[in-house]
C-alpha cells in the first residue's frame, strides 16, 4: 500500500512509500482510510520541529471504513464508518490525569501519526477504544476533522465557556481559529477575527462563517477595534490561535479588564510578554490543549445534530500521491483546510 512517511529526523525526509498493509492485532481494527486532514502539526514534523519516532506514517486527523477486526474486538465491526481519537495511544489509565479524563497529560501517552503509524495511507490500524462510529449524515471528509473540532470544543465551550453576551476576539484565521469562530457564533457571541495581509483570502471567507468583523492587523489596531465595538471596554474573551509572540501581546492589549484569555495556538518559540497586563487587567489566563473523553462525546453530538458542517472548512481535496501539493497549500495558507483522500 501507499503511505506518506517521515523517514528520519530533521527537515524534510518525507516521501510517499510502498509499505506492507498492516494486520489488526488483538483489540485493534484495520481501517481503510477515506479522508485525512493535514494539520499544522504535520508541517512541524515535516520540518523536524515536533516529537516523532521515524520511520512513521504521518496523519492524525482521519476517518475511514473498518475492513477487518482483530481478536476480541466487539465495539466495531467490518463496514462501520469511523473516526479516530489519535492522541490517547499508550496511556497508562491509572495516573491522576488518565483517571480524570485528561489522558493528554499522561507521561506514557503517544499519538497516532507521530509515534505510531497514522492515516496518510491506504490503511491504518488503531485500538478499538479509540474508534468512534460516525453519525449518519456525516461523511468521511467531515468526519476526518472530528479531532480538530474536538480541540476547539474544549477551548471554546468547556474551558472558556463563551456566553451569548460576549464579544470574542480571535487571532488567527487558520482552520483552528475559524472553527473556534464558528463555535463562538453558535453560542451567540459577537466575533472579531484577526489576521495579517497574508491571510486576506481567509479573512474574506470569515463572513460565511458568521464572523461579525475581520481585522487585518497590518492595517488596523485590533485592540482599538475591540474597544470601538464595546463602548471602550475591549473584548470579553480572547482566543490566541496563532502561537506567535506578537499575536499574544496584541490579544492581551485587546482584552477587557476582568476578561478571559485562552491560549490555543502552540508557540514554536518563547514569547516575551508584559505580564503586567494580566495583573492590572485581572485577566483569567489559561491554555487549551487537546481534548478529553467527554469532549469527544460532545463533539460527536454536535455533528449528529448537524450543528456545524465541517465540510465548509475544506477547500482542497487532494489524492494521496499529491501529498506535497497539499502540504504546500497548508504551509502557504492557500485556502483553509486540505484533506488527503487515499
N, C-alpha and C positions, 0 to 999 in steps of 0.2 A: 504494500500500500504506500501511498504518498504521505509525507509528513513534513511540516516546516520545523526544522530542528536548530537549536542553538548548540553548536558543536564544541565550543571552547570558551574560556574566559576572555575578557577584553572586548573591544569594539568590533562589530561585525561577526563573522563566523556563524552566520545564519544561512541555511540553504534548504531547498526542497529535496528531500532524501527518499530513497526507497528503503522501507523497513518492513520487517515481518508483521503481519496482523497479530494483535495481542489476543490471547485467550483469557476468558474470565476465570480467575481463580475463585476458591470458595468465598462466598459473601460479596462477590463483585458481579457486575453486569457489563457486557460488551455493548457499546453504543455506536451506531452508525451516525457520525456527525453530519447534521444537515445545515447548520449555520453556526458561525463562531465570530464574535465581535473582537475587534482589535482595541486594546486598552493602552493608556499611557504607560502602564507597567511593561507591556510588551516592547515598547520603544526604549524604555530604560534598560531592559535586558539586552536588546539589540546593541546598545552602546556600553554594556558591561556595568551599568550603574545600579543593579538590583541583585539581591542574593539569588543564586540559582545553582543547580547541580548539572553541569553539562556531562555528556550529551543529553539533551532533554527536548521533547516536543513541546512547543510553546502553546499558549492559548488557555485561558481560564474562564472565558465567557462563552458558553456554548450550549446548544441544545441538539437533540437528535432522537433517533428511534432505537429502543432496546432490541437487539437482534439475537442475543444469547445470554443466558444467566449461568452463573456458577453454582456449585453445590451449596444448599442451604438458603438460597435467595427466595424470599416469598413476598417481598413488598412490591416488586415489579415483575413483569413478565414480557416475553418477546412481543413486540408490537406496540408497547407503551411509548408514548411521546414524552420525553423527559427533559428537564433542565438540571444542571449540576451545581451544587454548592461546593466550590472548589477549595475553600480555604480552611477546611477542618480535617484535612488528612493528618494522620499520625497523632492526633490529640490524645492526651493520657486519659481523660474522662474523670479524673479523681482530684485534680488540683482545684483550688478555690475558683479559678477562672472558668474551668470547664463546668463545675457544678452550678455556677451562677449563670451559665449560658454564654459567657464571654470567652468562648474557645479561642478567639483570635489572639489571646494573650498567653495561651498555654505554651510553655517553653519547648514542648515536644512537637508542636504543630508544624505542618508543612503545607504546601499548596500545590494543587494540580496546575501544571503549566509552567512551573519554575523548578520545583523539587522533584516532581513526578510527571510523567508524560501527560500532555494536555490535549486540547481539542482542535489544534490546527492540523488535522489529519483526517483520513477517511474513517478511522475507527479509534475509539478511546475506551479504556476500561476504568470504572470507578466503583467505589464501595456502594452497596445498595442504600445505606443510610444517608448518603449524600445526594440521592436522586429524588427529584420531585416531579410528579406527573403534571404535565402542563394542562391548565384548564381548557375546556372546549372553547373554540373560537380564538385561541392564542396560537398563532403559527410558529414555526421554528425560528424564523427571523426575530420576531418579538420575544420569543422565549429565550433566545440566546442572550438577551440583555436583562434577564432577571437579576443577575449578580450586581451590575452597576445600579440598577433600580433599588435593590435592597440596601446598598450603601447609602443612597440618597434618602431612602425612607428612614433609616436610622438617624441621619443628620438632621433632616427637616422635621419629621413627625415625632420622633422619640426623644432625641436629645434637646433640640431647640424648641420643640413644641410650639410651632408657629400658629398664631391665632388670626382670625379674620380682620382684626383691627390693626394688625402690624404692617408697618412699612418695612419691606425687606430689601436690602441691597446685597446683590450677589456679584462678586468679582470673578470673572472667567466664564465666557460663553462657549466653553467646550462641552462635550457630552454630559459630564457630571454637573457643571453649572446650569446647563439648560434643563436637565432632568430636575434638579433642585428648584429651578424657577417654576417648572410645570407643577411640581408638588405644592409649592407655596401658593400658587394660584388656585390649586384645587382646595386649599384650606381657606381661600377667600382673601388672602393678603394682597397688598399693593406691592408690585415688584419692580425694582430698578436693576437692570443688568448692565454690567460694565465690562469693557474690553478695550483693546488698543486698535490702532488703524489697521493692523494685520488681521483683526477679527471682523472686518467690515461685513463680509459675507454672512458670518454667523449672527452678528448683531441685526442684520437685515431679516434673518429668519425668526428672530426672537418674538416679533409681533404675532406670528402664527401660533405661538405657544402661550399667548395671553399676556406677555410682558408689557407693563404699563409705560416704561420709559427705558430707553437704552442710552448709554453714555460711552463715547469714545474718550478715554481718559487722556489721550494725547491732545485733545482739543477742548475738553471741558474738565472742570473740577468736580469730581464725583461727590465729594463731601458737600460742596455748595449746592449741587442738585438735590441731594438728600435733604438739606436744610430748607431749600425753597419749597419742597413738597410736604414739609411737616411743620410749617409755621416757625422755622428756625431751630427745631429740636434735633434733627438728624434721624437716622434710620433706627428703628426699634431693634431690628435684627440685622446682623451682617454675617454673610457666609463667604469665606475666602476659599475659592475653588481653583486657584492658580498654583500656589506654592512658591511664590516669589516675594522676596522681602519688600520690594516697593509696593506691591499689592497689599501686603499685610498692613503696612503703615497707612496706606490710603483708606483701608477698611476701618482701622482704628479711628482715623480722623472723621470718617463718615458716621460712626456710631453715636447714637444719642446718649446722654447721661442716663445711667441705670439700664443701658442697653445690653443685648446679648450678642456675643461674638463666637462663632463656631468656625474652627479651622478645619476645612475639609481637604484642601489641596496638600499634597505631600511636598515638603521642601527639600530640594536637592542640596541646598547649602544653608547654613545657619543664617537666620535673618537678624539684622540689627534693629531692635525695636525699642522705642521710648516707652518703657513700662509705666511711666508716669501717667500716660493717657489712660491706662487701665485703672490706676488708683484714683485719679482725680475725677474720672467719669463714673467710678464704681461699676465697671463693666463686669459682666459674668462671662468669663472666657473658658472655652473648652475645646477639645479636639474631638473629631469624629473619624473613626477608623473601622472599616469593615462593617460587620453586622452580627446579629445574634440569631439563635434558632427562631425566636419569636418574631424577629424582623422578617425572616423569610416567610413565615406564615402570613404576616400582614401584607407583604409584597404580593404573594400569590392571591390573596383576597382582592387586592386592588386590580390585578389582572383579570381575575374571574368576573368581577363586576363590570369590567370594561371602563374603569375609572380613568385609565391612562393607556393610550395607544403607543406602544414602544416602536412600532413601525415608522412613526412620524420622525423619529430621531435618526433613522437610517437613510443616508444619502448615497451610499455607494455599496453595491453588492458585487463582489469580485470572486472569480473562481480561484481555487487553491493554488493553481500553478502561476497565478499572477500576484502572489502574496507581496512581492516587492512593491508593486503599484499601490496596494492597499496600505502598506507601511508608509510609503512616501506621502500618500494622501493624508494620513493621520499626522505625520510629523510636520507637514507643510500647511496643516489646517485647511485642507480642501474639503468643503462640505462639513458634515458633522460626524456621523458615525459610519465607519467602514466595517462591513461584515464579509468574512470569507465563507464561501459555500463549496465544500468539497464535492 
